[in-house]
């Protein structure tokens, strides 16, 4: 078993307002705050947010022993996860994977070339939380935020001081480790962390024997400086590197396995990401007027290898600068907030195909975004609206909007509603193609556009120990980008659909916090995603999860049982020699997990878990299989 442990070496910190958001436990405090739902420096209380949001707190990540963030996203209403070696995707409310904006500590981390983020590269730190906003959010964030926004937030030195380390091993030659050192000194705070996830893997095809290995390393660090109560300078830095084996589909038309995944020795993908952000914030007029300036960079590099020879690659860089100002005022019982924001962004990308057939020069897209956001609070009523205008160097200028409202009654009922629009610009591959004419780009593509609305209700019971809720949502997507195979060559090329893609469904949840001993979380989503009446692939109609956690007196240890169900769905199979995709069915599956831990005293504890406890045989992508039952155990310490 491998035992290499990574260490942290970068320096940075989290946005100042994130500290306020993380000081409250969202599972026990109705006044918990979220930072992702606003461009203001002041976070929003969950019980005043009109949209759909799920917060996965540090305690949940710890008790469920989350090692890769994609796993716990299965517990979020409306989120579907699918993954194979080298690429793990999520879809929110039936949208595509590249229509979800992903932030890590405020940094946009999607690959500027591919336009989406590989969740297989995001391991869980020792102290973190996740916020998931569902529904169109382009009015705040611009392109990519059609389905919603996922933000992964690591805690800074003020929120989680001290030293933590954990290490575990188990099935499939797996070794995982994490280390964190954090604290404060005068006006400074710091947090250094590192994670490593590695496994020899299991076979990834129906009849295969080749184990698919995976190694993921991440280093992050945060520094903050607050010389006064009115000014804070922060920064964020993160380095991530992932190497994953993968298998190909058999495209030998004479083979009996044509179109199916087969063992592909020497095939792997290497992915590297470097991210950084610096932010300065100044509060004036006793905190009623805030100014913030930030700059961020995302630099990505992805290389694929076929039989140990370089086969494809791409490079991407995103530079972004932002200015935000918020003015707050109180008039009698009314509280007003007005936020103006400006974003200047440049994305550069190129195909690094080593054969030379793909385009190897740099291309770029520039975008200027102007945001106006207004919020009104009057007792139990909260209203908000935002509008954004984007001026793009490659596509037509576009305007997006969002409105939302929430009202809470004295008997624990809260009603809320939201509506908005979203936009997703075409990616580099769709515009320019790749690799020896096997996929011809289309520079005349239009951005995808979406509009939708939702309405929900939440009821608190038993003195707010139990909360139940339900949300109905509906969206329509226009100009959907899809792949065509025109005769006579049948070479793939993208185009915009003339018909609409429609999604609607219901999300429900139950959350119970009964004393210090019991935590119960239930979530279920029913989705109908259709394009011109045809079911869209990798969108299961039914998704559900259930988690029951028990803690021993004095919090000396506990057990957590989690069950995650993914219903039947469809996928594309290239089993026809014309390479025109055939629609196939993927069976439903249910995954079970048992996790337990025990405190030995003096900050040292043991933990163990069993994954896929029911030994389910399942496929998230056609003919690519997944591991069976696995067991892990380890030790952790904190000082």
Wavefront OBJ file of the C-alpha trace (Angstrom):
o trace
v 0.000 0.000 0.000
v 1.319 3.382 -0.940
v 1.928 5.859 1.871
v 2.933 9.145 0.324
v 1.507 12.126 2.253
v 1.298 15.562 0.614
v 2.107 18.818 2.465
v 0.938 22.369 1.925
v 3.161 25.255 0.821
v 1.080 28.108 -0.639
v -0.188 31.225 1.181
v -3.586 32.942 0.906
v -6.985 33.292 2.621
v -10.737 33.355 2.194
v -13.025 36.263 1.478
v -13.813 38.230 4.631
v -17.539 37.730 4.456
v -17.163 33.950 4.276
v -16.124 33.963 7.916
v -19.485 35.288 8.974
v -21.261 32.705 6.866
v -19.371 29.824 8.388
v -19.797 30.855 11.992
v -23.309 29.437 12.064
v -24.287 25.804 11.700
v -26.865 25.782 8.866
v -28.404 22.598 10.198
v -29.271 24.017 13.622
v -29.509 27.781 13.175
v -32.300 29.293 11.070
v -30.185 32.423 10.771
v -27.311 30.577 9.027
v -25.718 32.618 6.264
v -24.707 31.898 2.669
v -22.223 33.882 0.614
v -22.882 32.495 -2.869
v -26.369 33.974 -3.340
v -25.247 37.621 -3.508
v -22.557 39.880 -4.958
v -22.653 41.952 -1.785
v -19.993 41.629 0.918
v -22.814 40.919 3.359
v -24.025 37.299 3.228
v -27.697 36.307 3.100
v -29.586 34.476 5.840
v -30.856 31.125 4.580
v -34.367 31.796 5.881
v -34.557 35.014 3.800
v -33.273 33.598 0.526
v -36.027 33.115 -2.037
v -34.185 30.555 -4.159
v -33.246 26.934 -3.521
v -30.011 26.410 -1.604
v -28.422 23.480 0.208
v -25.546 23.905 2.649
v -23.373 20.893 3.468
v -21.561 21.838 6.633
v -18.260 20.689 8.100
v -19.975 18.289 10.496
v -21.779 16.513 7.661
v -18.583 16.116 5.628
v -16.840 14.701 8.679
v -19.536 12.267 9.814
v -20.095 10.880 6.313
v -16.315 10.631 5.851
v -16.430 12.381 2.495
v -13.206 12.006 0.529
v -14.370 13.301 -2.855
v -16.917 16.138 -2.943
v -18.805 14.548 -5.858
v -19.996 11.768 -3.520
v -21.763 14.070 -1.051
v -23.353 16.076 -3.894
v -25.514 12.982 -4.487
v -27.318 13.998 -1.278
v -28.382 17.394 -2.684
v -31.891 17.640 -4.181
v -31.828 18.100 -7.942
v -28.183 16.997 -8.409
v -27.222 13.977 -10.539
v -23.640 12.652 -10.593
v -22.010 10.587 -13.336
v -18.376 9.713 -13.695
v -15.780 7.560 -15.422
v -12.004 7.526 -15.149
v -10.726 11.008 -15.926
v -14.025 12.899 -15.765
v -16.750 13.248 -13.114
v -19.742 15.427 -13.969
v -22.716 16.803 -12.094
v -26.007 18.005 -13.535
v -28.448 20.258 -11.676
v -32.161 20.106 -12.474
v -31.591 18.363 -15.780
v -29.106 20.853 -17.221
v -25.816 19.842 -18.798
v -22.582 19.461 -16.811
v -21.049 22.539 -18.456
v -24.058 24.629 -17.424
v -23.096 24.571 -13.724
v -20.783 27.278 -12.397
v -18.209 25.938 -9.914
v -16.366 28.136 -7.409
v -13.646 27.224 -4.932
v -13.223 29.932 -2.307
v -14.681 32.476 -4.734
v -12.551 31.444 -7.736
v -14.148 30.241 -10.973
v -12.439 26.885 -11.531
v -14.053 25.449 -14.647
v -11.588 24.565 -17.402
v -11.492 27.577 -19.786
v -11.014 25.160 -22.707
v -13.727 22.574 -22.004
v -16.060 24.927 -20.137
v -16.706 22.561 -17.223
v -15.096 21.310 -14.014
v -13.953 17.752 -13.329
v -15.297 16.936 -9.853
v -13.024 13.905 -9.745
v -10.205 16.362 -9.004
v -11.845 17.875 -5.883
v -10.954 16.063 -2.672
v -12.442 17.089 0.681
v -10.226 19.126 3.013
v -10.217 18.636 6.793
v -12.356 21.753 7.379
v -14.733 22.880 4.648
v -18.347 23.379 3.596
v -20.318 23.370 0.355
v -23.077 25.694 -0.866
v -25.280 24.588 -3.778
v -27.617 27.117 -5.418
v -30.158 25.666 -7.842
v -31.759 27.580 -10.665
v -30.508 30.233 -13.094
v -27.851 32.479 -11.506
v -26.387 34.236 -14.565
v -27.725 37.582 -13.357
v -24.999 37.457 -10.692
v -22.284 35.368 -12.329
v -22.751 35.504 -16.100
v -22.095 32.540 -18.401
v -22.157 28.933 -17.114
v -24.691 29.452 -14.286
v -27.793 28.027 -16.034
v -28.354 25.061 -13.732
v -26.951 26.702 -10.645
v -23.765 27.348 -8.692
v -21.664 25.021 -6.535
v -19.172 26.676 -4.191
v -16.644 24.730 -2.141
v -15.382 26.816 0.786
v -12.418 25.873 2.961
v -12.396 27.364 6.463
v -9.811 29.967 7.410
v -7.614 30.204 10.491
v -10.161 32.080 12.590
v -12.970 29.591 11.987
v -11.017 26.367 12.456
v -7.680 26.973 14.226
v -5.272 24.222 15.192
v -3.538 21.281 13.569
v -5.419 18.337 12.043
v -4.192 15.248 10.256
v -5.860 12.060 9.036
v -4.716 8.986 7.133
v -6.586 5.916 5.966
v -6.156 2.818 3.837
v -8.381 0.104 2.474
v -9.752 -1.765 -0.505
v -8.321 -1.530 -4.020
v -4.918 -0.431 -2.705
v -6.351 2.850 -1.458
v -4.533 5.403 0.659
v -6.009 8.802 1.548
v -4.551 11.546 3.714
v -5.179 15.152 4.724
v -3.284 17.663 6.853
v -4.144 21.185 7.996
v -2.447 23.852 10.109
v -4.355 27.062 10.875
v -4.518 29.880 13.380
v -4.290 33.611 14.056
v -1.623 36.023 15.228
v -2.709 39.564 15.875
v -4.256 41.006 12.722
v -3.137 37.996 10.658
v -4.790 34.629 10.144
v -3.590 31.657 8.145
v -4.595 28.183 7.025
v -2.419 25.664 5.195
v -3.876 22.381 3.996
v -3.108 19.399 1.798
v -5.036 16.350 0.611
v -4.106 13.168 -1.207
v -6.487 10.569 -2.616
v -4.980 7.551 -4.345
v -6.163 4.080 -5.338
v -4.999 1.220 -7.514
v -8.624 0.994 -8.626
v -10.914 -1.731 -9.921
v -11.864 -2.913 -13.429
v -13.828 -0.286 -15.345
v -15.476 -2.313 -18.127
v -18.104 -5.060 -18.176
v -15.693 -7.896 -18.966
v -12.444 -6.105 -18.217
v -9.605 -6.977 -15.870
v -7.608 -3.751 -15.992
v -7.727 -1.803 -12.724
v -8.227 1.933 -13.170
v -5.936 3.800 -10.817
v -6.475 7.359 -9.633
v -4.289 9.834 -7.757
v -5.341 13.325 -6.719
v -3.234 15.863 -4.809
v -4.234 19.341 -3.683
v -2.372 22.071 -1.815
v -4.074 25.199 -0.552
v -3.276 28.052 1.782
v -4.944 31.196 3.046
v -3.666 34.352 4.665
v -5.698 37.275 5.890
v -4.789 40.694 7.206
v -7.273 42.908 9.080
v -5.365 45.944 10.378
v -8.649 47.657 11.371
v -12.337 46.931 11.731
v -13.006 48.591 8.361
v -10.378 47.060 6.077
v -9.357 43.515 5.173
v -6.939 42.161 2.608
v -7.333 38.534 1.662
v -6.033 36.082 -0.884
v -6.653 32.494 -1.961
v -4.258 30.032 -3.562
v -4.768 26.434 -4.671
v -2.823 23.853 -6.658
v -4.424 20.574 -7.774
v -3.028 17.701 -9.818
v -4.884 14.528 -10.818
v -3.808 11.452 -12.760
v -6.554 8.986 -13.714
v -6.542 5.829 -15.801
v -9.340 5.470 -18.315
v -10.616 2.983 -20.866
v -11.653 3.606 -24.451
v -14.613 2.419 -26.459
v -13.892 -0.207 -29.104
v -14.310 1.372 -32.544
v -13.038 -1.603 -34.544
v -16.089 -2.417 -36.679
v -14.933 -6.055 -37.015
v -14.805 -6.551 -33.228
v -17.667 -8.216 -31.281
v -17.260 -5.496 -28.635
v -17.667 -2.616 -31.113
v -18.991 0.455 -29.310
v -18.404 -0.965 -25.814
v -15.780 0.089 -23.286
v -12.756 -2.213 -23.316
v -9.513 -2.504 -21.363
v -7.048 0.083 -22.703
v -3.604 -0.425 -21.123
v -1.538 2.731 -20.957
v -4.501 5.101 -21.271
v -4.570 7.842 -18.672
v -5.277 11.547 -18.306
v -3.211 14.080 -16.362
v -4.957 17.231 -15.164
v -3.345 20.223 -13.419
v -5.012 23.353 -12.085
v -3.476 26.458 -10.502
v -5.833 29.015 -8.960
v -5.346 32.275 -7.074
v -7.412 35.225 -5.844
v -6.600 38.494 -4.053
v -9.330 40.705 -2.593
v -9.361 43.975 -0.706
v -12.455 45.250 1.108
v -13.183 48.578 2.761
v -16.238 49.424 4.898
v -17.388 53.045 5.283
v -20.296 54.867 6.955
v -20.299 52.513 9.958
v -20.387 49.493 7.683
v -23.320 50.674 5.579
v -21.174 51.205 2.482
v -18.672 48.583 1.363
v -16.196 48.624 -1.500
v -14.381 45.537 -2.766
v -11.798 44.958 -5.494
v -10.608 41.495 -6.467
v -8.452 39.762 -9.053
v -8.299 36.061 -9.805
v -6.630 33.616 -12.168
v -7.332 30.014 -13.178
v -4.682 28.191 -15.209
v -5.456 24.654 -16.397
v -3.538 21.993 -18.255
v -4.948 18.654 -19.400
v -3.083 15.901 -21.284
v -4.331 12.502 -22.401
v -2.233 9.431 -23.162
v -3.140 6.451 -25.346
v -0.972 3.333 -24.880
v 1.460 5.600 -22.975
v 1.789 7.951 -25.976
v 0.501 11.534 -25.840
v -2.858 11.571 -27.655
v -4.604 14.852 -26.835
v -4.296 17.915 -24.676
v -5.520 21.424 -24.015
v -4.532 24.552 -22.148
v -6.655 27.308 -20.673
v -6.259 30.511 -18.668
v -8.906 32.748 -17.141
v -8.094 36.234 -15.845
v -10.828 38.098 -14.017
v -11.044 41.393 -12.176
v -14.100 42.609 -10.245
v -15.329 45.691 -8.427
v -18.323 45.555 -6.061
v -19.972 48.269 -4.017
v -22.973 47.953 -1.712
v -24.955 50.671 0.044
v -27.403 49.800 2.827
v -30.089 52.034 4.275
v -32.906 51.712 6.804
v -36.216 53.545 6.442
v -38.520 52.809 9.339
v -39.172 49.058 9.255
v -37.672 48.732 5.759
v -34.097 47.724 5.124
v -32.675 48.373 1.661
v -29.469 47.241 -0.026
v -28.187 48.238 -3.450
v -25.196 46.498 -5.010
v -23.396 47.414 -8.216
v -20.708 45.133 -9.630
v -18.403 45.123 -12.616
v -16.515 42.093 -13.994
v -13.788 42.123 -16.641
v -12.812 38.660 -17.822
v -10.502 37.174 -20.436
v -10.382 33.490 -21.321
v -7.481 32.124 -23.385
v -7.374 28.551 -24.626
v -5.708 26.315 -27.169
v -5.758 22.747 -28.379
v -2.493 20.999 -27.502
v -3.083 17.979 -29.754
v 0.426 16.457 -30.115
v -0.315 15.106 -33.606
v -0.503 18.635 -34.985
v -3.854 18.024 -36.711
v -5.830 19.933 -34.129
v -5.657 23.711 -33.889
v -2.637 24.556 -31.719
v -2.757 28.358 -31.595
v -4.182 30.449 -28.776
v -7.701 31.891 -29.030
v -9.344 34.260 -26.606
v -12.713 35.616 -25.550
v -13.171 38.870 -23.604
v -16.254 39.718 -21.577
v -17.429 42.744 -19.585
v -20.280 42.243 -17.135
v -22.335 44.923 -15.346
v -24.512 43.835 -12.391
v -27.203 45.647 -10.432
v -28.745 43.945 -7.376
v -31.418 45.248 -4.990
v -32.676 43.731 -1.761
v -35.581 44.705 0.506
v -36.346 43.342 3.960
v -39.475 44.206 5.926
v -40.041 42.000 8.942
v -40.735 38.463 7.732
v -40.755 39.559 4.076
v -37.632 39.551 1.933
v -37.506 40.519 -1.739
v -34.625 40.716 -4.152
v -33.817 41.267 -7.786
v -30.762 41.466 -10.013
v -29.981 42.220 -13.632
v -26.780 41.758 -15.605
v -25.595 43.006 -18.988
v -22.713 41.173 -20.649
v -20.685 42.611 -23.521
v -18.754 39.835 -25.263
v -16.021 40.003 -27.909
v -17.213 36.838 -29.669
v -20.966 36.613 -29.074
v -23.902 38.997 -29.078
v -24.399 41.083 -25.929
v -26.917 39.563 -23.540
v -29.068 40.568 -20.566
v -30.054 38.193 -17.762
v -32.250 38.723 -14.694
v -33.348 37.122 -11.443
v -36.108 37.956 -8.946
v -36.922 36.156 -5.717
v -38.926 36.522 -2.529
v -39.483 34.844 0.833
v -42.092 35.235 3.597
v -42.044 33.515 6.986
v -45.072 32.974 9.203
v -45.053 32.837 12.997
v -46.083 29.162 13.016
v -42.937 28.035 11.185
v -44.107 28.068 7.583
v -41.976 29.829 4.965
v -43.093 30.412 1.379
v -40.620 31.374 -1.309
v -40.399 31.812 -5.068
v -37.825 32.791 -7.682
v -37.533 33.294 -11.426
v -34.611 34.075 -13.661
v -32.656 33.573 -16.848
v -29.287 32.071 -17.680
v -26.758 31.942 -20.496
v -23.970 29.541 -21.498
v -21.437 30.517 -24.149
v -20.092 27.797 -26.499
v -16.768 26.257 -25.528
v -13.513 26.013 -27.457
v -14.128 22.471 -28.703
v -17.591 23.377 -29.958
v -16.278 26.461 -31.731
v -13.054 25.102 -33.216
v -13.203 21.286 -33.077
v -10.335 18.928 -32.298
v -8.081 16.056 -33.382
v -7.622 15.277 -37.059
v -11.053 16.326 -38.260
v -12.904 13.839 -36.046
v -14.997 16.662 -34.623
v -15.502 19.761 -36.787
v -16.044 23.015 -34.894
v -18.767 25.548 -35.635
v -17.701 29.189 -35.064
v -21.261 30.371 -35.816
v -22.793 28.787 -32.719
v -25.100 30.912 -30.570
v -24.998 30.890 -26.753
v -27.529 28.667 -24.995
v -30.237 30.553 -23.100
v -32.523 29.399 -20.296
v -35.479 30.817 -18.386
v -37.197 29.262 -15.425
v -39.091 29.683 -12.188
v -39.663 27.849 -8.929
v -41.988 27.962 -5.937
v -41.418 26.267 -2.613
v -42.606 25.875 0.963
v -40.800 24.871 4.164
v -42.360 24.012 7.513
v -40.495 23.853 10.836
v -41.820 21.495 13.506
v -41.055 20.503 17.088
v -39.399 23.767 17.973
v -37.414 23.868 14.721
v -35.889 20.439 15.386
v -37.520 19.166 12.177
v -37.922 20.959 8.843
v -39.692 19.607 5.781
v -39.849 21.288 2.407
v -40.851 20.935 -1.229
v -40.084 22.932 -4.381
v -41.575 22.798 -7.862
v -39.347 24.073 -10.667
v -39.691 24.561 -14.404
v -37.179 25.678 -17.049
v -36.865 25.934 -20.811
v -33.557 25.935 -22.701
v -33.221 27.503 -26.150
v -30.399 27.198 -28.688
v -29.227 23.966 -27.063
v -25.870 22.899 -28.497
v -25.863 19.304 -29.692
v -23.761 17.073 -31.939
v -24.900 16.309 -35.480
v -23.604 13.662 -37.888
v -24.423 14.977 -41.377
v -24.232 12.668 -44.413
v -22.310 11.618 -46.378
v -19.205 11.755 -44.133
v -21.055 11.506 -40.791
v -18.250 13.508 -39.188
v -19.439 14.987 -35.898
v -20.077 18.724 -35.703
v -22.073 20.858 -33.219
v -25.143 22.948 -33.941
v -27.928 24.861 -32.171
v -31.248 23.088 -31.899
v -34.297 24.813 -33.326
v -36.505 23.095 -30.736
v -36.613 23.708 -26.984
v -35.313 21.582 -24.140
v -37.663 21.588 -21.137
v -37.117 20.535 -17.546
v -39.553 20.442 -14.672
v -39.802 18.541 -11.436
v -40.230 18.442 -7.677
v -37.538 18.513 -4.987
v -38.365 17.501 -1.406
v -36.338 17.235 1.779
v -36.603 16.476 5.482
v -34.012 17.618 7.989
v -34.133 16.655 11.683
v -31.746 17.612 14.485
v -32.985 15.892 17.648
v -30.807 16.877 20.552
v -27.089 16.307 20.198
v -27.467 12.631 19.367
v -29.505 12.341 16.162
v -29.307 13.848 12.675
v -31.645 12.755 9.894
v -31.497 13.969 6.280
v -33.834 12.852 3.497
v -33.905 14.186 -0.061
v -35.861 13.154 -3.146
v -36.128 14.650 -6.634
v -38.457 13.738 -9.468
v -37.309 15.208 -12.776
v -38.639 15.249 -16.300
v -36.088 16.508 -18.837
v -37.165 16.362 -22.470
v -35.861 17.829 -25.718
v -38.671 18.112 -28.254
v -40.446 15.338 -26.337
v -37.403 13.016 -26.250
v -35.877 12.078 -22.900
v -32.417 13.600 -22.408
v -29.507 11.339 -21.490
v -27.919 11.000 -18.036
v -30.897 12.666 -16.362
v -32.484 10.097 -14.044
v -36.171 10.675 -13.404
v -35.761 9.851 -9.709
v -32.911 10.605 -7.302
v -33.025 10.143 -3.550
v -30.832 9.885 -0.485
v -31.299 9.156 3.209
v -28.808 9.631 6.023
v -29.149 8.720 9.705
v -26.404 9.800 12.101
v -26.086 8.992 15.814
v -23.542 10.436 18.234
v -22.595 8.880 21.567
v -22.912 10.924 24.785
v -20.132 13.451 25.059
v -19.581 13.177 21.299
v -17.071 10.367 21.893
v -18.043 8.663 18.636
v -20.906 7.689 16.410
v -22.351 5.903 13.408
v -23.743 7.246 10.125
v -25.828 5.262 7.650
v -26.314 6.733 4.180
v -28.308 5.338 1.255
v -28.225 6.961 -2.198
v -30.547 5.937 -5.020
v -30.234 6.854 -8.693
v -33.170 5.913 -10.867
v -33.236 4.556 -14.383
v -31.746 6.819 -17.037
v -30.660 6.784 -20.655
v -27.296 7.255 -22.348
v -25.792 7.296 -25.834
v -24.003 4.234 -27.197
v -21.869 4.294 -30.349
v -22.614 0.710 -31.322
v -23.644 1.547 -34.891
v -20.798 1.560 -37.464
v -22.084 4.918 -38.784
v -21.121 6.421 -35.385
v -24.602 7.891 -35.093
v -25.434 7.422 -31.383
v -28.009 4.875 -30.262
v -30.055 5.580 -27.100
v -29.698 2.868 -24.442
v -31.031 2.386 -20.926
v -28.973 2.457 -17.730
v -30.560 0.567 -14.856
v -31.293 2.156 -11.509
v -28.947 1.489 -8.609
v -28.743 2.038 -4.856
v -25.526 2.663 -2.942
v -25.192 2.144 0.794
v -22.521 3.465 3.149
v -21.794 2.808 6.816
v -19.345 5.102 8.634
v -18.237 5.101 12.243
v -15.676 6.805 14.455
v -14.472 6.755 18.066
v -12.468 9.283 20.089
v -9.541 7.716 21.974
v -8.846 10.919 23.887
v -6.062 13.533 23.674
v -7.311 14.548 20.228
v -6.770 11.117 18.646
v -9.537 9.071 17.052
v -10.183 6.036 14.875
v -12.653 5.776 12.027
v -13.867 3.257 9.458
v -16.451 2.973 6.716
v -17.910 0.585 4.151
v -18.847 1.942 0.718
v -21.257 0.327 -1.738
v -22.399 -1.844 1.142
v -25.050 -3.556 -1.017
v -22.387 -4.502 -3.611
v -24.436 -2.861 -6.372
v -23.438 -3.540 -9.982
v -24.051 -0.283 -11.802
v -23.014 1.964 -14.673
v -23.031 5.753 -14.555
v -21.973 5.869 -18.223
v -22.845 3.188 -20.774
v -20.641 0.044 -20.415
v -18.219 1.716 -17.959
v -18.544 -0.195 -14.669
v -17.861 0.868 -11.082
v -16.251 -0.734 -7.998
v -18.046 -3.176 -5.694
v -18.066 -3.199 -1.908
v -15.054 -1.540 -0.294
v -13.873 -1.033 3.296
v -11.551 1.623 4.734
v -10.119 2.446 8.163
v -7.831 5.115 9.520
v -6.666 7.401 12.280
v -6.986 11.138 12.830
v -5.544 13.611 15.296
v -6.152 17.255 16.173
v -4.203 19.607 18.410
l 1 2 3 4 5 6 7 8 9 10 11 12 13 14 15 16 17 18 19 20 21 22 23 24 25 26 27 28 29 30 31 32 33 34 35 36 37 38 39 40 41 42 43 44 45 46 47 48 49 50 51 52 53 54 55 56 57 58 59 60 61 62 63 64 65 66 67 68 69 70 71 72 73 74 75 76 77 78 79 80 81 82 83 84 85 86 87 88 89 90 91 92 93 94 95 96 97 98 99 100 101 102 103 104 105 106 107 108 109 110 111 112 113 114 115 116 117 118 119 120 121 122 123 124 125 126 127 128 129 130 131 132 133 134 135 136 137 138 139 140 141 142 143 144 145 146 147 148 149 150 151 152 153 154 155 156 157 158 159 160 161 162 163 164 165 166 167 168 169 170 171 172 173 174 175 176 177 178 179 180 181 182 183 184 185 186 187 188 189 190 191 192 193 194 195 196 197 198 199 200 201 202 203 204 205 206 207 208 209 210 211 212 213 214 215 216 217 218 219 220 221 222 223 224 225 226 227 228 229 230 231 232 233 234 235 236 237 238 239 240 241 242 243 244 245 246 247 248 249 250 251 252 253 254 255 256 257 258 259 260 261 262 263 264 265 266 267 268 269 270 271 272 273 274 275 276 277 278 279 280 281 282 283 284 285 286 287 288 289 290 291 292 293 294 295 296 297 298 299 300 301 302 303 304 305 306 307 308 309 310 311 312 313 314 315 316 317 318 319 320 321 322 323 324 325 326 327 328 329 330 331 332 333 334 335 336 337 338 339 340 341 342 343 344 345 346 347 348 349 350 351 352 353 354 355 356 357 358 359 360 361 362 363 364 365 366 367 368 369 370 371 372 373 374 375 376 377 378 379 380 381 382 383 384 385 386 387 388 389 390 391 392 393 394 395 396 397 398 399 400 401 402 403 404 405 406 407 408 409 410 411 412 413 414 415 416 417 418 419 420 421 422 423 424 425 426 427 428 429 430 431 432 433 434 435 436 437 438 439 440 441 442 443 444 445 446 447 448 449 450 451 452 453 454 455 456 457 458 459 460 461 462 463 464 465 466 467 468 469 470 471 472 473 474 475 476 477 478 479 480 481 482 483 484 485 486 487 488 489 490 491 492 493 494 495 496 497 498 499 500 501 502 503 504 505 506 507 508 509 510 511 512 513 514 515 516 517 518 519 520 521 522 523 524 525 526 527 528 529 530 531 532 533 534 535 536 537 538 539 540 541 542 543 544 545 546 547 548 549 550 551 552 553 554 555 556 557 558 559 560 561 562 563 564 565 566 567 568 569 570 571 572 573 574 575 576 577 578 579 580 581 582 583 584 585 586 587 588 589 590 591 592 593 594 595 596 597 598 599 600 601 602 603 604 605 606 607 608 609 610 611 612 613 614 615 616 617 618 619 620 621 622 623 624 625 626 627 628 629 630 631 632 633 634 635 636 637 638 639
